[in-house]
């Protein structure tokens, strides 16, 4: 088979279809992340076309959308072992393949990793041959760590390409023909050259002319979606069609050649290629085995799980006591809070990927006399360790941490194991730990 960068666009489109079928077939048998992976096929194929996997750091945020990358590199033949014991991980793992640059299972780390890689590349004087490329989803932009990294990147101006996979249209929508024209123009070398020349000219113009030129540039940004990134010092290209390989390749080539921080905003359809999963359907994000023809889950005969028990117990408390409130961090269905958020939207919240904020905001509610239930996966609660100590336990506030997915939790690997909560929580004063043995004890306590 030809190398990716030797194939025509037509050949690459056929290759994308083949990859999609492989992912759907495998996930239907093994379970895994479906809609995010089939929605990112063209993005990752274009990454491999433009960038050099042998030299450039390929960094995947969360990395549960990296199945295409695994198939392209060296894991096609044993991909059927996805998420099985001694099989292919559902996330990137450097000990699995040299093409997996970094381990990833928690969100919003990719831009920080890219900045660190860019610093190392600069110190080793390898800028002419290496550039980090980071793929991040729009949901991960809700975490503060992203903006800490962008803050430094925009200031230091390291060459980094950030590929923003916008699959929920939560950032922006193309605003008519003018926006579409400007976005396409931004992806070309002509626009980037004009921008550079304009910046050089502005240095020599009188103050009044410079002021007017800058005002014009600012007004141009207002009708494009990239204003936030441009103001942070990161060049913006987009939004572009995340399923159009030709557009993606041109945009990535332009970004790579700029030798400065660039974000490419690509809009994709989650679940692309599997009609029943197309669109924003949470149930198709992470799935168990299912029948491809009908889309129906293959039942394993399991009884009601601990999450469902907790959800019912908390709902009963919420109905009885008006001071009961709760929060989760981007995992409403996974933690059992979906129904409570729907029934009591003023008392239960999903604050997105912001575990630190979730904990501290609930501590203030406890100070005001409410009874907060902070419902977060064990592995993600690690991200709010300082807030548990500083904002909850020092003041001995009446807060409940409902820790889901504790212990060894199946197929998602070490980044998702809740292996440390007992050790890191039992060391904190004013913290009591309890693990109900069954539904009756859960409802009682």
VMD Tcl script that draws the C-alpha trace (Angstrom):
set ca {
  {0.00 0.00 0.00}
  {1.19 3.53 -0.81}
  {2.22 5.83 1.99}
  {-0.51 8.29 2.98}
  {1.31 11.31 1.56}
  {1.68 9.53 -1.80}
  {-2.06 8.94 -2.24}
  {-4.50 11.10 -4.18}
  {-7.50 12.72 -2.51}
  {-9.75 10.08 -4.10}
  {-7.61 7.29 -2.71}
  {-7.54 8.93 0.72}
  {-11.35 9.22 0.78}
  {-11.62 5.49 0.06}
  {-9.08 4.84 2.81}
  {-11.19 6.90 5.27}
  {-14.26 4.80 4.43}
  {-12.28 1.62 5.08}
  {-11.05 2.94 8.43}
  {-14.60 3.88 9.47}
  {-15.89 0.40 8.67}
  {-13.03 -1.15 10.68}
  {-13.77 1.05 13.71}
  {-17.53 0.41 13.61}
  {-17.01 -3.34 13.22}
  {-14.53 -3.54 16.10}
  {-16.40 -1.28 18.54}
  {-19.67 -3.11 17.88}
  {-17.99 -6.26 19.22}
  {-15.67 -4.90 21.92}
  {-17.31 -1.65 22.99}
  {-15.41 1.61 23.11}
  {-15.63 5.20 21.93}
  {-17.57 5.22 18.69}
  {-18.95 8.60 17.60}
  {-15.85 10.63 18.48}
  {-13.61 8.25 16.50}
  {-15.63 7.94 13.31}
  {-16.09 11.72 13.41}
  {-12.33 12.38 13.47}
  {-11.17 10.06 10.67}
  {-10.39 12.74 8.07}
  {-8.72 14.98 10.65}
  {-6.25 12.26 11.62}
  {-5.64 11.06 8.06}
  {-4.80 14.68 7.11}
  {-2.48 14.95 10.13}
  {-0.57 11.91 8.90}
  {-0.49 13.28 5.35}
  {1.02 16.65 6.30}
  {3.11 15.89 9.39}
  {5.88 13.35 9.91}
  {4.93 10.72 12.46}
  {8.59 9.68 12.71}
  {9.65 13.14 13.95}
  {6.71 15.38 14.81}
  {5.01 14.89 18.19}
  {1.42 13.76 17.53}
  {-0.48 14.71 20.70}
  {-4.07 13.59 21.26}
  {-6.14 15.28 23.95}
  {-7.90 12.61 26.08}
  {-6.87 10.30 23.18}
  {-10.10 8.30 23.14}
  {-10.46 9.59 19.54}
  {-7.12 8.11 18.43}
  {-8.37 4.85 16.86}
  {-7.63 6.09 13.32}
  {-4.09 6.97 14.39}
  {-3.62 3.45 15.77}
  {-4.90 1.90 12.55}
  {-2.64 4.07 10.38}
  {0.51 3.33 12.33}
  {1.20 -0.29 13.25}
  {-1.93 -1.81 14.75}
  {-4.36 -2.65 11.94}
  {-3.89 -6.41 12.12}
  {-4.45 -6.70 15.89}
  {-6.99 -3.88 16.26}
  {-9.64 -6.53 16.92}
  {-8.12 -6.86 20.40}
  {-9.16 -3.27 21.25}
  {-9.80 -2.82 25.00}
  {-9.21 -6.51 25.71}
  {-6.69 -7.96 28.17}
  {-3.19 -7.66 26.63}
  {-4.81 -6.04 23.60}
  {-4.88 -2.59 22.04}
  {-5.58 0.23 24.50}
  {-8.49 2.56 23.91}
  {-6.08 5.45 24.55}
  {-2.58 6.38 23.42}
  {0.18 4.48 25.20}
  {3.87 4.91 24.40}
  {4.62 1.41 25.73}
  {2.20 0.06 23.11}
  {3.72 1.86 20.13}
  {6.56 4.35 19.50}
  {4.05 6.36 17.47}
  {2.03 7.16 20.60}
  {3.86 10.24 21.84}
  {2.29 10.52 25.30}
  {-0.12 8.69 27.57}
  {-3.50 10.42 27.73}
  {-6.77 9.62 29.43}
  {-7.67 12.91 31.10}
  {-8.73 15.90 29.03}
  {-7.15 19.28 28.33}
  {-3.48 18.30 28.62}
  {-2.57 18.41 24.91}
  {-1.68 22.08 24.50}
  {0.51 22.04 27.62}
  {2.28 18.97 26.23}
  {2.69 20.69 22.86}
  {4.22 23.76 24.52}
  {6.66 21.58 26.46}
  {7.58 19.66 23.32}
  {8.10 22.94 21.42}
  {10.43 24.22 24.17}
  {12.48 21.03 23.95}
  {12.60 21.21 20.15}
  {13.83 24.81 20.37}
  {16.55 23.94 22.88}
  {17.69 21.05 20.68}
  {17.65 23.38 17.62}
  {15.29 21.07 15.71}
  {12.70 23.69 14.68}
  {13.47 23.20 10.99}
  {12.47 19.53 11.04}
  {9.97 19.11 13.88}
  {6.70 20.76 14.91}
  {4.18 19.52 17.52}
  {0.62 18.90 16.31}
  {-2.12 18.65 18.97}
  {-5.67 17.40 18.32}
  {-8.15 18.70 20.90}
  {-11.94 18.54 21.04}
  {-14.11 21.58 21.73}
  {-15.34 20.04 25.00}
  {-11.80 20.07 26.39}
  {-11.69 23.85 26.04}
  {-13.84 24.14 29.17}
  {-10.87 23.24 31.38}
  {-8.65 26.01 32.72}
  {-5.42 24.16 31.94}
  {-5.99 24.87 28.24}
  {-5.91 28.61 28.84}
  {-2.86 28.41 31.07}
  {-1.06 26.75 28.15}
  {-2.45 29.16 25.53}
  {-1.41 32.09 27.70}
  {2.25 31.01 27.57}
  {2.12 29.82 23.96}
  {0.74 33.14 22.71}
  {3.41 35.02 24.61}
  {6.42 32.90 23.64}
  {5.21 32.14 20.07}
  {6.62 28.64 19.75}
  {5.77 26.87 16.46}
  {2.82 24.65 17.41}
  {-0.20 23.55 15.36}
  {-3.43 22.99 17.29}
  {-6.21 21.15 15.49}
  {-9.53 21.99 17.14}
  {-12.16 19.33 16.50}
  {-15.46 21.16 16.93}
  {-18.09 18.42 16.75}
  {-20.91 20.14 18.65}
  {-20.71 23.59 17.07}
  {-20.27 24.92 20.60}
  {-17.63 27.47 19.63}
  {-19.05 29.13 16.58}
  {-20.98 28.75 13.39}
  {-19.94 30.15 10.02}
  {-21.79 33.47 9.71}
  {-23.00 33.64 6.10}
  {-21.03 33.95 2.89}
  {-18.63 36.64 4.15}
  {-17.44 34.52 7.07}
  {-17.07 31.49 4.83}
  {-15.00 33.49 2.35}
  {-12.77 34.97 5.05}
  {-12.24 31.59 6.70}
  {-11.18 29.99 3.44}
  {-8.92 32.93 2.66}
  {-7.25 32.65 6.06}
  {-6.16 29.12 5.20}
  {-4.16 30.31 2.21}
  {-0.61 31.58 1.95}
  {-1.81 34.80 0.32}
  {-3.71 35.93 3.41}
  {-0.86 35.03 5.73}
  {1.64 36.95 3.55}
  {-0.61 40.02 3.44}
  {-1.03 39.85 7.22}
  {2.74 39.69 7.74}
  {3.39 42.57 5.34}
  {0.68 44.65 7.05}
  {2.26 44.05 10.45}
  {5.65 45.19 9.09}
  {4.18 48.34 7.49}
  {2.36 49.28 10.70}
  {5.73 49.64 12.45}
  {6.65 52.60 10.22}
  {3.30 54.40 9.88}
  {2.38 57.54 11.87}
  {0.46 56.88 15.06}
  {-2.88 58.05 13.60}
  {-2.60 55.72 10.60}
  {-1.53 52.82 12.79}
  {-4.54 53.40 15.01}
  {-6.95 53.30 12.05}
  {-5.31 50.18 10.61}
  {-5.52 48.37 13.91}
  {-9.19 49.32 14.27}
  {-9.85 47.86 10.82}
  {-8.07 44.64 11.78}
  {-10.07 44.39 15.02}
  {-13.36 44.91 13.16}
  {-12.38 42.12 10.76}
  {-11.84 39.75 13.69}
  {-15.31 40.51 15.06}
  {-16.98 38.76 12.11}
  {-14.71 35.73 12.34}
  {-14.85 33.07 15.07}
  {-11.14 33.20 15.91}
  {-11.08 36.46 17.85}
  {-10.37 34.80 21.20}
  {-7.37 32.86 19.88}
  {-5.99 35.81 17.91}
  {-6.16 38.00 21.02}
  {-4.23 35.32 22.93}
  {-1.48 35.51 20.32}
  {-2.36 32.33 18.40}
  {-3.12 32.62 14.66}
  {-6.51 31.25 13.65}
  {-7.61 29.36 10.52}
  {-11.23 28.36 10.10}
  {-13.83 27.21 10.58}
  {-13.32 24.62 7.86}
  {-15.10 21.41 6.94}
  {-13.49 18.70 9.05}
  {-14.51 16.01 6.56}
  {-13.04 17.70 3.48}
  {-9.57 16.20 3.10}
  {-8.39 18.69 0.51}
  {-9.31 21.67 2.71}
  {-7.78 20.06 5.80}
  {-4.51 19.26 4.04}
  {-4.17 22.80 2.66}
  {-4.90 24.33 6.05}
  {-2.43 22.08 7.87}
  {0.29 22.70 5.29}
  {-0.21 26.46 5.64}
  {-0.15 26.23 9.44}
  {2.96 24.08 9.46}
  {4.83 26.52 7.20}
  {4.02 29.56 9.35}
  {6.49 28.52 12.06}
  {4.39 30.06 14.83}
  {1.39 29.02 16.97}
  {-1.66 28.35 14.83}
  {-5.08 26.90 15.63}
  {-7.10 25.22 12.88}
  {-10.81 25.16 13.68}
  {-12.42 22.16 11.97}
  {-16.13 21.43 12.26}
  {-17.02 17.75 12.21}
  {-20.07 15.57 12.59}
  {-19.90 13.24 15.54}
  {-20.71 9.70 14.46}
  {-19.95 10.46 10.79}
  {-20.51 7.41 8.58}
  {-22.80 5.52 10.96}
  {-26.20 7.12 10.46}
  {-27.74 6.17 13.79}
  {-24.87 7.84 15.66}
  {-24.59 10.99 13.54}
  {-25.15 14.16 15.55}
  {-24.73 14.91 19.24}
  {-26.06 11.76 20.89}
  {-24.34 11.15 24.21}
  {-25.22 7.45 24.19}
  {-23.02 6.88 21.12}
  {-19.92 8.44 22.66}
  {-18.89 5.44 24.74}
  {-20.74 2.21 23.98}
  {-20.79 -1.44 24.86}
  {-21.18 -4.15 22.22}
  {-24.08 -3.49 19.84}
  {-25.72 -4.81 16.70}
  {-24.52 -2.74 13.74}
  {-27.67 -3.23 11.66}
  {-30.16 -2.20 14.35}
  {-28.00 -0.12 16.68}
  {-29.40 -2.06 19.63}
  {-27.12 -2.81 22.57}
  {-26.20 -6.44 23.15}
  {-27.40 -7.16 26.68}
  {-24.99 -8.84 29.07}
  {-27.59 -9.75 31.67}
  {-26.07 -7.48 34.32}
  {-28.27 -6.30 37.18}
  {-28.67 -2.67 38.23}
  {-25.26 -1.07 38.70}
  {-23.96 1.09 41.54}
  {-24.39 4.32 39.55}
  {-28.11 3.64 39.07}
  {-28.49 2.83 42.78}
  {-26.80 6.09 43.76}
  {-28.90 8.08 41.29}
  {-32.15 6.72 42.74}
  {-31.00 7.34 46.32}
  {-29.97 10.93 45.57}
  {-33.22 11.60 43.72}
  {-35.18 10.44 46.75}
  {-33.17 12.81 48.97}
  {-33.63 15.71 46.55}
  {-37.39 15.23 46.56}
  {-37.44 15.20 50.37}
  {-34.95 17.99 51.14}
  {-34.80 21.25 49.18}
  {-31.28 22.04 50.40}
  {-29.82 18.99 48.62}
  {-27.78 20.11 45.60}
  {-25.26 18.41 43.35}
  {-22.65 18.82 40.64}
  {-20.74 16.78 38.10}
  {-17.95 17.63 35.67}
  {-19.00 16.76 32.10}
  {-20.23 13.29 33.09}
  {-23.96 13.63 33.87}
  {-25.03 10.25 32.50}
  {-21.90 8.42 33.65}
  {-22.41 9.57 37.23}
  {-26.20 9.21 37.32}
  {-26.99 12.92 37.53}
  {-28.75 13.32 34.17}
  {-32.24 12.82 35.56}
  {-31.63 15.12 38.53}
  {-30.30 17.89 36.28}
  {-33.42 17.50 34.14}
  {-35.85 17.53 37.08}
  {-34.07 20.14 39.23}
  {-32.01 22.36 36.89}
  {-31.62 25.02 39.59}
  {-30.16 22.58 42.12}
  {-28.04 20.18 40.07}
  {-25.38 21.23 37.57}
  {-22.96 19.95 34.99}
  {-20.10 22.47 35.03}
  {-18.18 20.84 32.11}
  {-14.59 19.64 32.46}
  {-13.85 21.73 35.54}
  {-13.39 19.49 38.56}
  {-11.59 22.16 40.58}
  {-14.40 24.65 40.05}
  {-17.00 21.97 40.80}
  {-15.52 21.27 44.24}
  {-14.87 24.88 45.29}
  {-18.27 26.18 44.14}
  {-20.02 23.44 46.15}
  {-17.95 24.32 49.22}
  {-19.40 27.83 49.09}
  {-22.89 26.32 48.89}
  {-22.14 24.22 51.97}
  {-21.06 27.41 53.76}
  {-24.50 28.82 52.88}
  {-26.31 25.87 54.47}
  {-26.87 23.60 51.48}
  {-25.97 19.90 51.32}
  {-23.81 19.36 48.21}
  {-23.22 16.01 46.55}
  {-20.09 16.30 44.40}
  {-20.35 13.41 41.95}
  {-17.13 12.75 40.01}
  {-15.21 9.73 38.73}
  {-12.41 8.67 41.05}
  {-9.72 9.20 38.43}
  {-10.94 12.73 37.63}
  {-11.27 13.75 41.28}
  {-7.46 13.61 41.40}
  {-7.54 16.89 39.48}
  {-9.24 18.66 42.37}
  {-7.02 17.42 45.19}
  {-5.98 20.90 46.30}
  {-9.61 22.03 46.41}
  {-10.60 19.00 48.52}
  {-7.95 19.93 51.07}
  {-8.04 23.72 50.93}
  {-11.72 24.45 50.30}
  {-13.57 21.50 51.84}
  {-11.57 19.85 54.60}
  {-9.75 22.73 56.30}
  {-13.14 24.26 57.15}
  {-14.67 20.81 57.80}
  {-17.62 21.59 55.54}
  {-20.61 19.25 55.23}
  {-19.90 18.03 51.70}
  {-20.43 14.57 50.19}
  {-18.02 13.31 47.53}
  {-19.81 10.59 45.57}
  {-16.88 8.87 43.85}
  {-17.90 6.87 40.81}
  {-15.74 4.25 39.02}
  {-13.63 3.57 42.11}
  {-11.20 0.67 42.06}
  {-10.29 -1.47 39.03}
  {-12.94 -0.52 36.50}
  {-12.55 -2.59 33.39}
  {-11.41 -1.90 29.88}
  {-10.26 1.73 29.89}
  {-6.82 1.09 31.35}
  {-4.64 2.73 33.98}
  {-5.61 6.35 33.25}
  {-9.18 5.52 34.25}
  {-8.58 3.19 37.18}
  {-9.80 4.57 40.51}
  {-6.83 3.02 42.27}
  {-5.68 5.87 44.49}
  {-8.76 7.45 46.08}
  {-8.52 5.56 49.38}
  {-4.84 6.44 49.83}
  {-5.04 10.11 48.81}
  {-8.29 10.85 50.64}
  {-7.63 8.99 53.89}
  {-4.55 11.16 54.49}
  {-6.71 14.32 54.77}
  {-8.12 15.44 58.16}
  {-11.92 15.75 58.44}
  {-12.49 13.21 55.65}
  {-14.50 10.02 56.26}
  {-14.62 7.22 53.67}
  {-17.46 4.76 53.15}
  {-18.13 2.10 50.50}
  {-21.70 0.69 50.63}
  {-21.76 -3.06 50.10}
  {-25.20 -3.17 48.42}
  {-28.24 -1.12 47.38}
  {-29.84 -1.24 50.82}
  {-26.78 0.25 52.50}
  {-26.44 2.86 49.74}
  {-30.03 4.02 50.25}
  {-29.58 4.08 54.04}
  {-26.45 6.24 54.12}
}
mol new
graphics top color blue
foreach p $ca { graphics top sphere $p radius 0.5 }
foreach p [lrange $ca 0 end-1] q [lrange $ca 1 end] { graphics top cylinder $p $q radius 0.2 }
display resetview
